[in-house]
Amino acid sequence: MLRINDISYAVAGRPLIEHASTSIPEGHKVGIVGRNGTGKTTLFRLIRGELALETGEVTLPARARIGGVAQEVPGNEVSLIDTVLAADTERAALLEESETAQDAARIADIQTRLADIDAWSAEGRASSILRGLGFTSDEQRMPCSAFSGGWRMRVALAAVLFSQPDLLLLDEPTNYLDLEGALWLENYLARYPHTVLIVSHDRGLLNRAVGAILHLEDRKLTLYQGNYDTFAETRAARLLAAESEAKKQEARRAHLQSFVDRFRAKASKAVQAQSRLKMIAKLKPITSPREAALKRFTFPEPEELSPPIIRIENGIVGYDDKPVLSRLDLRIDQDDRIALLGRNGEGKSTLSKLLSDRLPLMQGRKTQASKLRVGYFAQHQVDELHVDETPIDHIRRLRPDEAPAKLRARLGGFGIGAEQAETLVGKLSGGQKARLSLMIATIDAPHMLILDEPTNHLDIESREALVEALTAYSGAVILVSHDMHLLGLVADRLWLVKDGAVNPYDGDLETYRQLLLSSDKPAKANAKTKPVKRPTREAIMARRQEVRKCEERVEKLNEMRDKIADKLANPRIYDEENVVEATRWQKKYSEVMDGLDRAEALWIKALEKLEQVESAN
């Protein structure tokens, strides 16, 4: 068990963690969440003993091994597979000793231990991990120097997963992964045999790979059982209760103060006034946890163009006369929201460059609206910002004639405040740099926005703000992301980039996820559907009845949710003697919210079915 007992730590006199405690049972998978800058990465360093605690202690079982991802695998000539195998230091040492050992007893001990740690299947296990993270069999035999920094980070992740430490610490592990790699990692971590702590802003990972959430807020640690959605619901109920109680207390304080103000000067009421002053002094302040201001994104609105804004016919695109994608027959309208699916190396980035005019067609025809403006955001662009300049310098270069106030307003629309506007980019956080790059990509009010992994380094609140902005945006969106939560909320069309072609994918994201995690071959995306018969009047009436039933079910669940929320808003339920009852009502609230989600999904499906039969009639 990992025990964190009364720990405190400050940076330059600013407390990050104060007298915080928690316990993580062995084998549990825990997600660590909190606003950027609250100290999540620092907590990892404290657990590893890299920083000296001011108070308290962190304890682990004797001889427990702690593992985390290295900054980056060196770009040497060692192959990927050998780099990963070397991460199991015990196996490597035993194999080396077995080459020189002379004593029969020691040789027997070495062979026994090698068998115990399953050393002979190690290469297969290492290869499986590398394959899950996107490396082909041929690539696994290539030297690390053949890969870029992002790909070497994947090798570093593979190495620590292969070594299987007793306590695995992962800090934003999906930032260098594509969707396929992120889904594989979720599945792998859910089956990992030891304790895992994950700092992440990826809701999909926090919902599917962990069983508890450790929240770092106001310099304290609070452990919530359940995945991220359960944590969010429980915490929302607690915040609602704290806010309600704070309002009641403020009203009582005002009432008492009013009496004091009215009668303090009267001798006959002096005793009562003093009594009420003492009552006011005894009122313990109730403060809600500091909430992060939701820093919204404000995308400029483009004018409307006639459809289609892009049309590609019989297209072939590639590099150096070598086709990557062929037989392209694509159409994009201004109201499209398209997610690009496909494993790394299949051509998603090539397609993005083609659509953004960064790569020409080798053959075929591409037509587009004459006034079309395209905004393009890719993770590498964040790294290409000028670190010795400020955000104001960047935007002034693009808009030299605009007044400083207008430039600051543009930055403010992307959550970059006055202080950050004058800060050198090299000193900004990853999230602030991503916001600056997004602002630059959209400054010309593009009719189409191409986003390649836009959520890396954005916290959960910022990701939700990005979803809202993309939902309100009136241009087309082409999205490549490992964040299934973002894809599910934004995209209404899926294109599968595979085997040198781009085709509509008829399934949903969950179907795609299951296909990736299974060994079954995916069903053909373009399978022909049977002609639909003209629906009867009875069929239409049945669909309408189904919609009414779904509406009634949603209404009942909404009523139940409101009643339970009122119950949870009562601060007395959180008294020590009511812990069991509070837990029971929180669980019931979570169950009702789950039921409401399912009921609303069924309602939407019923409405879709009704629309289908009515349109076919």
C-alpha positions in Angstrom: 0.0 0.0 0.0 1.1 3.5 -0.8 0.7 5.8 2.2 0.9 9.6 2.0 0.8 11.0 5.5 0.6 14.7 6.4 2.9 15.8 3.6 3.7 19.5 2.9 5.9 21.0 0.2 6.4 24.6 -1.0 8.1 26.2 -4.1 9.8 29.5 -3.5 7.7 30.1 -0.4 4.4 29.3 -2.2 2.7 26.2 -0.6 1.8 23.6 -3.2 0.8 20.8 -0.8 -0.1 21.3 2.9 -0.6 18.5 5.4 -2.1 16.2 2.8 -2.8 12.5 3.4 -4.2 9.6 1.5 -3.7 5.8 1.1 -3.7 3.8 -2.2 -4.3 0.1 -1.7 -2.0 -2.3 -3.6 -3.1 -3.1 -7.2 -5.4 -0.1 -7.5 -5.5 2.1 -10.6 -5.9 5.8 -9.6 -6.2 8.9 -11.8 -4.7 12.2 -10.4 -6.6 15.3 -11.5 -6.4 19.0 -10.6 -5.9 22.3 -12.3 -2.6 23.0 -14.1 0.0 24.3 -11.6 -1.5 22.7 -8.5 1.4 20.3 -8.1 0.5 17.0 -9.7 3.9 16.4 -11.2 5.5 17.6 -8.0 3.5 15.0 -6.1 5.1 12.3 -8.3 8.6 13.6 -7.5 7.8 13.6 -3.8 6.7 9.9 -4.1 9.9 9.0 -5.9 11.9 10.8 -3.2 13.4 13.3 -5.7 12.3 16.2 -3.5 12.6 16.7 0.3 9.3 16.9 2.2 8.8 19.7 4.6 6.5 17.6 6.8 5.1 14.1 6.7 6.2 11.0 4.9 5.5 8.8 1.9 5.8 5.0 2.6 5.7 2.0 0.4 6.2 -1.8 1.1 9.8 -2.8 1.5 11.6 -3.4 -1.8 8.8 -2.0 -3.9 9.9 -0.8 -7.3 8.7 2.6 -8.5 8.7 3.2 -12.3 8.0 6.1 -14.6 8.6 7.2 -18.2 12.0 8.6 -18.9 12.3 12.0 -20.4 13.2 10.4 -23.7 15.0 7.4 -25.0 18.5 8.4 -26.3 18.9 8.5 -30.0 21.5 5.7 -30.1 22.0 2.8 -32.4 20.4 0.2 -30.1 17.2 -1.3 -31.6 13.8 -0.5 -30.1 13.2 -4.1 -29.0 16.6 -4.3 -27.2 16.0 -0.9 -25.6 12.7 -2.2 -24.1 14.3 -5.6 -23.1 17.1 -3.8 -21.2 14.5 -2.0 -19.0 14.1 -5.3 -17.1 17.4 -4.9 -15.3 17.2 -8.1 -13.3 16.7 -10.2 -16.5 19.5 -8.4 -18.3 21.9 -8.9 -15.3 21.0 -12.6 -15.0 21.5 -13.2 -18.7 24.9 -11.5 -18.6 25.9 -13.5 -15.5 24.8 -16.7 -17.1 27.4 -16.2 -19.8 30.3 -16.3 -17.3 29.0 -18.2 -14.3 31.1 -21.3 -13.4 29.6 -22.6 -10.1 27.0 -25.3 -10.8 24.8 -24.1 -7.9 24.9 -20.5 -9.0 24.1 -21.6 -12.6 21.1 -23.5 -11.3 19.9 -20.5 -9.3 20.2 -18.2 -12.3 18.2 -20.6 -14.5 15.6 -21.0 -11.8 15.2 -17.3 -11.4 15.1 -16.7 -15.2 12.2 -19.2 -15.3 10.4 -17.6 -12.4 10.4 -14.2 -14.1 9.4 -15.7 -17.5 12.6 -14.4 -19.1 12.3 -16.6 -22.2 9.0 -15.0 -23.3 10.3 -11.5 -22.7 11.0 -10.7 -26.3 7.5 -11.7 -27.3 6.0 -9.5 -24.5 8.2 -6.6 -25.4 7.3 -6.9 -29.0 3.6 -7.0 -28.1 3.9 -3.7 -26.2 5.8 -2.0 -28.9 3.2 -3.2 -31.5 0.4 -1.9 -29.3 2.1 1.5 -29.2 2.3 1.7 -33.0 5.6 0.0 -34.0 5.7 -2.6 -36.8 7.9 -5.7 -36.5 10.4 -4.2 -38.9 10.5 -0.9 -37.0 11.2 -2.7 -33.7 14.5 -3.9 -35.2 15.5 -0.4 -36.2 17.8 1.8 -34.1 16.4 4.5 -31.8 18.2 7.1 -33.8 15.9 6.5 -36.7 12.9 7.9 -34.8 11.8 11.4 -33.8 11.5 12.6 -30.2 7.8 11.9 -30.0 8.3 8.3 -31.2 11.2 7.8 -28.8 8.8 8.8 -26.0 6.7 5.9 -27.0 9.7 3.6 -26.7 10.3 5.0 -23.2 6.7 4.3 -22.3 7.0 0.7 -23.7 10.2 0.2 -21.6 8.5 1.1 -18.3 5.4 -1.0 -19.1 7.6 -3.9 -19.9 9.6 -3.6 -16.6 6.3 -3.8 -14.6 7.2 -1.8 -11.5 5.2 -2.3 -8.4 4.1 1.3 -8.5 3.8 2.7 -12.0 3.7 6.6 -12.3 2.5 7.9 -15.6 2.3 11.7 -16.3 0.1 12.5 -19.3 1.0 9.2 -21.1 -1.3 9.8 -24.1 0.2 13.1 -25.2 2.5 11.3 -27.7 0.0 8.7 -28.7 -2.6 8.5 -31.5 -6.1 7.3 -30.9 -5.2 3.7 -31.6 -2.2 3.8 -29.2 -4.3 5.5 -26.5 -7.0 2.9 -26.7 -4.4 0.1 -26.5 -2.9 1.8 -23.4 -6.3 2.1 -21.7 -6.9 -1.6 -22.2 -3.3 -2.5 -21.1 -3.5 -0.4 -17.9 -6.9 -1.8 -16.9 -5.2 -5.3 -16.8 -1.9 -4.1 -15.3 -1.1 -6.4 -12.3 0.3 -3.7 -9.9 -0.6 -0.2 -8.6 -0.9 2.6 -11.1 -1.1 6.4 -10.6 -1.9 8.4 -13.8 -1.8 12.2 -14.2 -4.1 12.8 -17.1 -6.6 15.2 -18.7 -7.9 12.4 -21.0 -11.5 11.7 -19.8 -11.6 8.4 -21.8 -8.5 7.1 -20.1 -9.8 8.2 -16.6 -13.1 6.6 -17.3 -12.0 3.3 -18.6 -8.6 2.6 -17.0 -8.9 3.7 -13.4 -11.2 2.8 -10.4 -10.5 5.9 -8.3 -9.7 9.6 -8.7 -7.2 11.5 -6.4 -8.1 15.2 -6.6 -5.4 17.7 -5.7 -7.1 21.0 -4.9 -6.5 23.8 -2.4 -3.2 22.0 -1.5 -5.1 18.9 -0.2 -5.6 15.4 -1.5 -9.1 13.8 -1.7 -9.6 10.3 -2.9 -12.9 9.5 -4.7 -14.0 6.0 -5.6 -15.1 5.4 -9.2 -14.0 6.8 -12.5 -13.8 10.4 -13.6 -17.5 10.8 -14.5 -18.5 9.5 -11.0 -16.0 11.9 -9.4 -17.3 14.8 -11.4 -20.9 14.0 -10.3 -20.0 13.5 -6.7 -17.9 16.6 -6.5 -20.7 18.7 -8.3 -23.1 17.6 -5.6 -20.6 18.6 -2.8 -20.0 22.0 -4.4 -23.8 22.5 -4.6 -24.1 21.6 -1.0 -21.3 23.9 0.1 -22.7 26.8 -2.0 -26.2 26.3 -0.5 -24.9 26.3 3.0 -22.7 29.3 2.4 -25.7 31.3 1.2 -27.8 30.2 4.2 -24.9 31.2 6.6 -24.5 34.6 4.8 -28.2 35.3 5.2 -28.1 34.4 8.9 -25.0 36.6 9.3 -26.7 39.5 7.6 -29.8 39.0 9.8 -27.7 39.0 13.0 -25.7 42.0 11.8 -28.9 43.9 11.0 -30.0 43.5 14.6 -26.7 44.6 16.0 -26.7 47.7 13.7 -30.2 48.7 14.8 -29.9 48.2 18.5 -26.3 48.5 19.5 -26.8 52.1 20.7 -29.9 51.3 22.8 -29.0 50.5 26.4 -32.0 48.2 26.7 -30.8 46.1 23.8 -27.1 46.3 24.4 -26.9 42.8 26.0 -28.8 41.2 23.1 -26.6 43.1 20.5 -23.4 41.8 22.2 -24.8 38.3 22.2 -25.5 38.4 18.5 -22.0 39.8 17.9 -20.6 36.7 19.7 -22.9 34.5 17.5 -21.5 36.2 14.4 -18.0 35.6 15.5 -18.7 31.9 16.1 -20.0 31.4 12.6 -17.3 29.3 10.9 -16.7 30.6 7.4 -17.8 28.2 4.7 -15.8 28.5 1.5 -16.3 26.6 -1.7 -13.2 25.1 -3.3 -11.6 27.5 -5.7 -12.9 26.8 -9.1 -10.8 27.3 -12.2 -12.3 29.9 -14.4 -13.4 28.2 -17.6 -11.1 29.9 -20.1 -13.2 29.9 -23.3 -12.1 29.8 -26.9 -13.6 32.4 -29.2 -13.3 31.4 -32.9 -13.9 34.2 -35.4 -17.0 33.5 -37.5 -16.4 33.1 -41.3 -18.9 34.2 -44.0 -20.9 31.4 -45.6 -19.7 29.8 -48.9 -21.6 27.9 -51.4 -21.2 24.1 -51.0 -19.1 22.2 -51.5 -16.1 24.1 -50.2 -13.7 21.3 -51.3 -14.2 18.5 -53.9 -11.6 15.9 -54.8 -12.1 13.4 -57.6 -9.9 10.5 -58.5 -7.1 12.0 -56.4 -3.7 10.5 -55.7 -1.4 12.2 -53.2 2.0 11.3 -51.8 5.7 12.3 -51.6 8.5 12.0 -54.1 6.3 10.4 -56.7 5.3 7.6 -54.2 1.5 7.5 -53.6 0.3 7.4 -50.0 -3.4 7.8 -50.7 -5.2 6.9 -54.0 -8.7 6.8 -55.4 -9.7 9.8 -53.4 -13.3 10.8 -54.0 -14.1 13.3 -51.2 -16.5 16.2 -50.6 -16.5 18.7 -47.7 -19.3 21.2 -46.9 -19.0 24.1 -44.5 -21.2 22.4 -41.9 -19.2 19.1 -41.8 -17.6 17.8 -38.6 -15.3 15.0 -39.7 -13.0 12.8 -37.6 -10.1 11.0 -39.3 -9.6 7.5 -38.0 -6.7 5.2 -38.8 -3.4 3.9 -37.4 -0.3 6.0 -37.5 1.4 6.0 -40.9 -1.8 5.3 -42.8 -2.0 8.8 -44.2 -4.1 11.0 -41.9 -1.4 13.8 -41.8 -0.9 13.5 -45.6 -4.7 14.0 -46.1 -4.6 17.0 -43.7 -1.8 18.6 -45.7 -3.7 18.0 -49.0 -6.8 19.6 -47.6 -4.9 22.6 -46.3 -3.0 23.2 -49.6 0.3 22.2 -48.0 0.6 19.2 -50.4 -0.5 19.1 -54.1 -2.3 16.3 -55.8 -0.1 14.0 -57.9 -3.1 13.0 -60.1 -6.8 13.8 -60.1 -8.8 16.9 -59.6 -9.3 19.2 -56.6 -11.7 22.1 -56.7 -12.5 24.5 -53.9 -14.3 27.7 -53.2 -12.4 30.7 -54.5 -12.6 32.5 -51.2 -11.9 29.5 -49.0 -9.7 30.1 -46.0 -8.2 27.1 -44.1 -6.9 27.2 -40.5 -4.4 24.5 -39.7 -3.2 23.4 -36.2 -0.7 20.6 -35.6 1.2 19.8 -32.5 4.5 20.6 -34.1 3.4 24.2 -34.6 3.3 24.6 -30.9 7.0 23.7 -30.8 7.7 26.2 -33.6 6.6 29.2 -31.7 9.3 31.8 -31.0 10.4 31.1 -27.4 12.1 34.5 -27.1 9.0 36.5 -28.0 5.8 37.2 -26.2 2.2 36.3 -27.5 1.7 40.0 -28.2 4.8 39.9 -30.5 3.4 36.9 -32.4 0.0 38.5 -33.0 1.5 41.9 -33.8 3.5 40.3 -36.6 0.2 39.0 -38.1 -1.8 42.2 -37.5 0.7 45.1 -37.5 -1.9 47.8 -38.0 -4.2 46.8 -35.1 -4.3 48.8 -31.9 -2.7 47.1 -28.8 -6.1 46.9 -27.1 -7.5 44.9 -30.1 -4.5 42.6 -30.0 -5.0 41.9 -26.3 -8.7 41.3 -26.9 -7.9 38.7 -29.5 -5.5 36.9 -27.0 -8.2 37.2 -24.2 -10.6 35.4 -26.5 -8.3 32.4 -26.2 -7.8 32.6 -22.5 -4.4 34.4 -22.6 -4.7 37.1 -20.0 -2.8 40.4 -19.7 0.0 38.9 -17.7 0.6 36.0 -20.1 0.4 38.4 -23.1 3.7 40.0 -22.1 5.4 36.8 -20.9 8.1 35.1 -23.1 6.6 32.1 -24.9 9.5 30.0 -23.5 8.1 30.5 -20.0 4.4 29.8 -20.8 2.8 26.4 -19.9 2.1 23.9 -22.6 -1.6 24.7 -22.5 -0.9 28.4 -22.9 1.3 27.7 -25.9 -1.4 25.5 -27.4 -4.0 28.4 -27.0 -1.6 30.8 -28.7 -1.2 28.4 -31.6 -4.9 27.9 -31.9 -5.4 31.7 -32.0 -2.9 32.0 -34.8 -4.5 29.2 -36.7 -8.0 30.9 -36.6 -7.0 34.5 -36.8 -8.3 34.8 -40.4 -11.7 33.4 -39.6 -11.2 30.2 -41.6 -14.1 28.4 -43.3 -12.4 25.1 -42.5 -10.4 24.3 -39.4 -8.0 21.3 -39.5 -7.0 20.2 -36.0 -4.3 17.6 -35.4 -4.2 16.6 -31.7 -5.4 20.0 -30.4 -5.9 18.8 -26.8 -2.3 17.9 -25.9 -1.3 20.0 -22.9 -4.9 21.3 -22.4 -6.5 20.5 -19.0 -10.0 19.0 -18.7 -11.7 22.4 -18.3 -9.9 23.8 -21.4 -10.9 20.7 -23.4 -14.6 21.2 -22.5 -14.2 24.9 -23.6 -12.7 23.7 -26.9 -15.7 21.4 -27.4 -18.1 24.3 -26.8 -16.2 26.5 -29.2 -16.1 23.9 -32.0 -19.8 23.2 -31.5 -20.6 26.9 -32.0 -18.1 27.4 -34.9 -19.9 27.8 -38.2 -17.0 26.4 -40.4 -16.0 22.8 -41.3 -13.9 20.9 -38.8 -11.4 18.1 -39.7 -10.3 16.5 -36.5 -7.4 14.1 -35.7 -7.3 13.3 -32.0 -6.6 10.5 -29.5 -9.3 12.1 -27.2 -12.4 10.0 -27.8 -14.4 12.3 -25.5 -13.6 15.2 -27.9 -14.3 13.2 -31.0 -17.6 11.9 -29.7 -18.9 15.4 -28.9 -17.7 17.2 -32.0 -17.6 14.8 -35.0 -20.7 13.7 -36.8 -18.9 12.0 -39.6 -16.0 9.5 -39.5 -13.5 8.8 -42.3 -11.3 5.8 -42.1 -7.8 6.2 -43.6 -6.5 2.7 -44.3 -4.7 0.7 -46.9 -4.0 3.8 -49.1 -7.7 4.9 -49.3 -10.1 7.2 -47.4 -13.7 5.9 -46.9 -16.7 6.8 -44.8 -16.8 4.6 -41.6 -20.3 3.6 -41.0 -19.9 2.4 -37.3 -19.5 4.7 -34.3 -16.5 5.4 -32.2 -17.3 2.6 -29.7 -17.5 0.1 -32.6 -14.2 1.3 -33.8 -12.7 1.0 -30.4 -13.9 -2.6 -30.0 -12.6 -3.5 -33.5 -9.1 -2.1 -32.6 -9.1 -4.1 -29.3 -10.2 -7.4 -30.9 -8.5 -9.7 -33.3 -11.5 -9.9 -35.5 -11.3 -8.3 -38.9 -13.5 -5.2 -39.2 -16.6 -5.4 -41.2 -16.5 -3.7 -44.6 -17.3 0.0 -44.2 -19.1 0.2 -47.5 -21.4 -2.9 -47.2 -24.5 -2.4 -49.2 -27.7 -2.0 -47.2 -31.0 -3.6 -48.2 -33.7 -1.4 -49.6 -36.0 -0.1 -46.9 -39.7 -0.9 -47.3 -42.2 1.9 -47.1 -43.3 2.0 -43.4 -47.0 1.4 -42.5 -49.1 3.8 -40.4 -49.0 1.3 -37.5 -45.2 1.4 -37.6 -45.1 5.2 -37.5 -47.6 5.2 -34.5 -45.4 2.6 -32.7 -42.3 4.8 -33.1 -44.2 7.8 -31.8 -45.4 5.8 -28.8 -41.8 4.8 -28.2 -40.7 8.4 -28.2 -43.4 9.4 -25.7 -42.3 6.6 -23.4 -38.7 7.7 -23.6 -39.7 11.3 -22.8 -41.6 10.1 -19.7 -38.7 8.1 -18.5 -36.3 11.0 -18.9 -38.8 13.3 -17.0 -39.0 10.8 -14.1 -35.3 10.5 -13.8 -34.8 14.2 -13.9 -37.3 14.5 -11.0 -35.3 11.8 -9.1 -32.0 13.6 -9.8 -33.4 16.9 -8.4 -34.7 15.3 -5.3 -31.4 13.6 -4.6 -29.5 16.8 -5.3 -31.7 18.6 -2.7 -30.8 15.8 -0.2 -27.1 16.2 -1.0 -27.3 19.9 -0.6 -28.1 19.5 3.1 -24.8 20.0 4.8 -25.8 17.9 7.8 -25.6 14.8 5.6 -21.8 15.3 5.5 -21.4 15.2 9.3 -19.2 12.4 10.7 -22.2 10.4 12.0 -23.9 10.5 8.6 -20.9 9.2 6.5 -22.7 6.0 5.6 -25.9 7.8 4.6 -23.9 10.4 2.6 -22.1 7.7 0.7 -25.4 5.9 0.0 -27.0 9.0 -1.4 -23.9 9.9 -3.5 -24.0 6.3 -4.9 -27.7 6.7 -5.7 -27.1 10.1 -7.4 -24.4 8.4 -9.5 -26.8 5.6 -10.4 -29.6 8.0 -11.4 -27.2 10.0 -13.6 -26.0 6.9 -15.3 -29.7 5.9 -15.8 -30.4 9.4 -17.1 -27.6 9.2 -19.6 -28.9 5.9 -20.9 -32.5 7.1 -21.0 -31.5 10.2 -23.0 -29.5 8.0 -25.4 -32.6 5.8 -25.9 -34.7 8.9 -26.4 -32.4 10.2 -29.1 -32.3 6.8 -30.8 -36.1 6.7 -30.7 -36.3 10.2 -32.2 -33.9 9.1 -35.0 -36.0 6.0 -35.7 -39.1 8.1 -35.9 -37.5 10.6 -38.2 -36.4 7.7 -40.5 -39.8 6.1 -40.8 -41.5 9.5 -41.3 -39.0 10.5 -44.0 -39.4 7.1 -45.7 -43.2 7.4 -45.7 
